[in-house]
């Protein structure tokens, strides 16, 4: 299979929109621990960031493409898996980020917390706590 060093091929690569992209890149790096892989445009119009194996594209808002702060509501939630969710939460709290879901263990076996970023995007940071089959907590397995 052909690989492309500009686009990780084995994961979903979400594109997240910000009104103030340069500020958002700094905030995501400082608050969540993302590292910038590359950026483009002058002024910056897009960048690729990663936290471990989680990769995202961030881009400048433009007509027809807005952030939750511009829309007045959120449109999605992003989940990022981390090795130590407790340490990640401490880091996030240390810069006074808006925690919207306290750290908790879900019925489906995840320890996670929710946080809202500077433009209203909802993020979940999660760590596997237990191996739980979906049917053990009430989900109906529909495909095999």
C-alpha positions in Angstrom: 0.0 0.0 0.0 1.2 3.5 -0.9 2.0 5.7 2.1 1.9 9.5 2.2 3.9 11.3 4.9 1.5 14.3 4.6 -1.6 12.3 5.5 -1.7 9.5 8.0 -3.5 6.7 6.2 -4.6 4.3 8.9 -6.9 6.6 10.9 -9.6 9.1 10.5 -8.2 12.6 10.0 -10.7 15.2 11.3 -10.6 18.8 10.1 -11.4 21.3 12.8 -12.2 24.9 12.0 -11.1 28.0 14.0 -11.8 31.7 13.6 -8.4 32.5 15.1 -6.3 29.7 13.8 -2.9 30.8 15.0 -4.2 31.3 18.6 -5.9 27.9 18.4 -2.7 26.1 17.4 -0.9 27.6 20.4 -3.8 26.8 22.7 -4.1 23.1 21.5 -0.4 22.6 21.9 -0.2 24.2 25.4 -3.4 22.9 26.8 -3.8 19.4 25.3 -0.2 18.6 24.4 -0.6 18.5 20.7 2.6 18.9 18.6 2.6 20.7 15.3 3.8 18.6 12.3 3.4 21.3 9.6 1.6 24.5 8.8 0.8 26.3 5.5 -0.3 29.7 4.3 0.8 33.2 5.3 -0.9 34.1 7.5 -1.4 30.5 8.5 -4.5 28.9 6.9 -4.0 25.3 8.0 -1.9 23.0 10.1 -1.5 19.3 11.0 -1.2 18.5 14.7 -0.8 15.2 16.6 -1.0 13.9 20.1 0.6 10.5 20.1 -1.1 8.6 17.3 -4.1 11.0 17.1 -3.8 13.3 14.2 -5.9 16.3 13.3 -6.0 19.1 10.7 -6.9 22.5 11.9 -7.9 25.2 9.4 -9.0 28.8 9.2 -12.8 29.5 9.2 -14.1 30.9 5.9 -17.5 31.4 4.3 -19.5 28.1 4.6 -17.1 26.7 7.2 -17.5 28.0 10.8 -16.4 27.2 14.3 -18.9 26.5 17.1 -18.2 30.0 18.5 -19.4 31.4 15.2 -22.4 29.1 14.9 -23.5 29.4 18.5 -23.6 25.6 18.9 -21.4 22.5 18.6 -21.6 20.1 15.7 -19.4 17.2 16.9 -17.2 15.8 19.6 -13.7 14.5 19.1 -12.3 11.6 21.3 -8.6 11.3 21.7 -7.1 8.3 23.5 -4.2 9.0 25.9 -2.0 6.8 27.9 -2.6 8.5 31.3 -6.0 10.4 31.4 -5.4 11.5 35.0 -2.2 13.3 34.0 -3.8 14.7 30.9 -6.6 16.1 33.0 -4.2 17.7 35.4 -2.4 19.4 32.5 -5.7 20.6 31.0 -6.9 22.0 34.4 -3.5 23.7 35.0 -4.3 26.2 32.3 -7.9 26.7 33.4 -9.5 25.0 30.4 -13.3 24.7 30.6 -14.0 21.1 31.8 -17.5 20.1 30.8 -17.5 16.5 32.0 -15.6 15.5 35.1 -13.4 12.4 34.9 -15.5 9.3 35.2 -15.6 5.7 34.2 -18.2 4.8 31.7 -20.3 1.7 31.6 -18.5 0.7 28.5 -15.1 0.6 30.2 -13.5 4.0 29.5 -12.0 6.6 32.0 -12.7 9.9 30.3 -13.3 13.6 30.8 -14.8 16.3 28.5 -13.4 19.7 27.8 -14.4 22.6 25.6 -11.7 24.4 23.6 -11.4 28.2 23.0 -13.8 28.1 20.1 -16.4 25.7 21.6 -15.3 22.4 20.1 -16.1 19.5 22.5 -13.2 17.1 23.2 -13.2 13.8 25.1 -9.9 12.5 26.4 -10.1 8.8 27.2 -8.1 5.8 28.5 -9.2 2.2 28.3 -10.0 1.0 31.9 -11.8 -2.3 31.2 -12.5 -4.6 28.3 -16.3 -4.7 28.1 -18.4 -6.3 25.3 -21.1 -3.9 24.0 -23.8 -6.4 24.9 -22.7 -6.3 28.5 -23.9 -2.7 28.9 -27.0 -2.9 26.8 -25.9 -2.2 23.2 -27.2 -4.4 20.5 -24.4 -5.8 18.3 -25.6 -5.3 14.7 -22.7 -6.3 12.5 -20.3 -9.2 12.7 
